[in-house]
Amino acid sequence: MARHPEQPEREGPPDADTVRAHLVHLSDLIRRLDEEGALLRAIPLLLRRLGDIRRVLFDYEVRVTERLLPIEDPVERDSLRIVREAAERERHLSEEWGRDFEVEDTGDD
């Protein structure tokens, strides 16, 4: 069951129904304000609501789907760092060795 969008999110990441409820509530609010001719006067209210929804969306995106900031395994993170450092050293050494052994083409065939 979805929580009412006005309730603060405190007990962990929101579920998909809660996120959807927040978005639908915002769209209903915008539609109602527009119909009443009060949309532009309500910008401070909308900015507050957008900030609240932004927090919910970010929390959902990061903690539930892990699409923005995937949780890395510390061992995997260290392994990737070691591989990156080794590849950089290899690239650097290849550049240095290539400079030492460059042969000029004199055109004498």
ABEGO torsion letter per residue (X at the ends): XBBBAABBBAAEBBBAAAAAAAAAAAAAAAAAAAAAGAAAAAAAAAAAAAAAAAAAAAAAAAAAAGAABBBBBAAAAAAAAAAAAAAAAAAAAAAAAAAAABBBBAGBX
